[in-house]
Amino acid sequence: MTLLIPLYVHPAEDPGAWHRLITAATHTYGVVLNPASGPGEAPDPAFTAAAGALRAAGARLLGYVDTDYGVREPSAVAEDVRRHREWYEADGCFLDRVTATADGLPACRRLVRAVRKLGVGTVVLNPGVHPAPGYARLADLTVTFEGHWSTYVSAFSRPAWAARHPPERLCHLVYGVPEALVPLAVRTAHERGAAVCGPVTGEPPNPWDRLTPALTGAAR
């Protein structure tokens, strides 16, 4: 079981969740740090402390950066990546809301090259759907599903290229999972070719404001 953990709640608001995450850090693929829909305008001491504790526990830290489906200027994206690295010593970046269409691929390729030049070790792309062939080759990990459990069980489909892609480079993020079904969600992701997953019980508008039960033992 390898888990990608977006925990979009401030450490001061739910210190218990962050403590449990730190103690189980070795079970994660990476932890997405998201102080303010990105790194924010200044370092947040609570996130600095949490990042340091996670790093000491062996977690890979991924700075959250919103690309707004290619609308944001690449320079703004790069600045967010730089701040995550400088303020929180992030090992990599989680590029959210990336494009998924074939015509957006060249720009995404340039963006990934630019952030790698900043010293980023791990690049995670999140189009939230299966993108056009080629995107997954740009990144270390690509999120090919982000959505509700009801959609995941009723309307998921996998293109041929994804079936041939290494499972350890694909991830499914599923929210609204009934707690009793979290182990099933983990198994389903693996059966569908994603070796990394992140099932949570939360619902919109912020389903990622709580820790996945899979990390605390419910899915083992």
N, C-alpha and C positions, 0 to 999 in steps of 0.2 A: 504494500500500500504506500503510494507516494502522493502527498497532498500539497496543492498550491493553496496558500492561505491569504486571501484578502480579508483583513480584519479592520473594517472602516468605522472604528469607534475610538475615541480618544482614550489613552491609557488612564487618565484621571477619572473618566466616566465609568470604566469597567476594568479596574486593575486586576480583578480576579481572572478575567479572560486572558489578559496579557500574561499573567503569571503562569497560567496553565499552558499557554502557547510556548513560553520560554522553557518550561520543564519538559515539553514534548517536542522540542525543536528538531531532534534527530529524525523524526518521522515526516518531515516536510521536504518538499522539493524546494520551496522558497516561501518567504513571507513578503507580502506587498505592503510597503510603507506608504501611507496616504494621509499626511497631516492635514492638508487643506485642498483636496482635489488636485494634488500635486505637492511640491515641497513647501509651499507657502511663501510668504514674503521675508520671513526671518526664521532662524532655527527655533524649533519648539523643544524646550528642555525635557519635557516628558517623553517625546519621541526620541530624543537623543539618548536618554537613559534606557528606554526600551530597546532601541537599536543596539546599544552596547551590550545589553544583557543577552539579546538574541544572538549576536555575533559570538559572544563568549560561549554560548551553548551550542554553537555549531551550525546556526541557521544561515542560509543564503538570503541576503536582503535585496529586494527589488523595489526601486523607487517608482511610484505611480506617476505616469505622465499621460495626460489626455492629448490625443492628436486631433480630435474633433473630425474624424473621417477625412483627414488631409487638408482641412480648412486652416488649421493653425500654421503659422509661419514655422518653417524648420528651425529657424534661429531661436524661437521661443521654446520649442520642444527641447532643443539642445541645452538651453539655459536651465530648464527644469532638471534635466539629467545631471548637469554640472552641480546644481545646488544639492541634489540628493547625494551625490558622491562626496561633496565637500562637507555638508552638514551632518549627514547620517552614515557616511562611509558605505553607501550602498554598493553591493557587488555588481548589480545589474539594473535593468529597467523593465517595467511592465508598461508597454505602450498600449494604452486603452483606446477603443473606438478607432481602430485603424480601418482603412478601406479594405474591401474584399473583392472588388471588380478587377477585371483584367487591365482596364485602362489606368487603374490606380497603382499597378504593380511597379512601374519604373520609379515613381516618386517615393514609394515605400522602400524600394531598394536603396535609393539615395539616402533616405532618412536613416536606415539601419547602418549603412556605411558611416554616416556622420557620427552617430552615437557611439559606434565601436571605436572611432578615432579618439573619442574622449576617454577611452580606457575601460569602457563597459565590458564586463566579462560575460554576462548572460543577458540575452535579449529575449523577452517574451512579447509576442504579438497577440492582441485580443481583438479580432474582428467579430467574435461572438457567433460566427457561422462558419461553415466550410467556405473558405475563400477560393478564388480562382487558383488553378495550379501554379505553383511558383512561389507563393507567399511563404509556405511552410519551410521552404529551403533557405529562406533569409534568416530565420530565427532559430534559437536553441529550443524554444517551445512555442507552440501556437495553440491558442484557445479556439477550438472549432465548434464549440457550443457554449452559449451562456443563456440560460433561460429557466423557465419554471419546470418543475418536476412533471406536471401534467402534460406539458409539451414534449418533454424528453421521452416520456413513455408512449406517447400517441403519435407524434409527428416527426420523429428523428429519422433522417436518412443519411447515408454515407456515400460520397462519390467514390469512384473507382480509385482515384489517386490516393485518397486517404487510406483505403484498405491496403495499399502497397507501402504506405509511409511507416517509418519506425514508430511503434506505439509510445515509446518513451519521449517522443518529441511532440505529442499531441495531448491536449488537456480538455476536459469537460467541466464547466462550472455550472452547477445545478442548484437552484434555490427552491424554497417551498417544499422541501422534502420532509414528509412526516418522520419524526425522530425514529420510529420503529423501522422505517424503511431505509435508513441511512446505509446499513450494510449492503442492502440490495442495490442502492445507487452506486456504491463503490464497485461492486461486481459487474453491474451493467456497463459502467464506463470501460472497464477492462475488456469485457466481451465485445464492445463496440470499437475497440482499437485505440483507446486512450489510456496510457499507463499512469497518467497524472490526472487527478480529479480534485474537486472541491465542493462536496455536497453540504449545503447548509439548510437549516430549518426556517430561516428568516424569509420574510415577504417584502415586496416593494413598499415604500420607496427606497429603503436601504436594507436589502436582505443580507448584506455582508457586515451588519453591525453586531454579530455574535459569532462565537467560535463554533466550528463544525463539531458535532458529536463524534465524528470519525476520529478526531485527534485525541479525544479523551478516553477512547477505548470502546465506544459503542459499536464500531464497525470491525473490530478485530476478531 
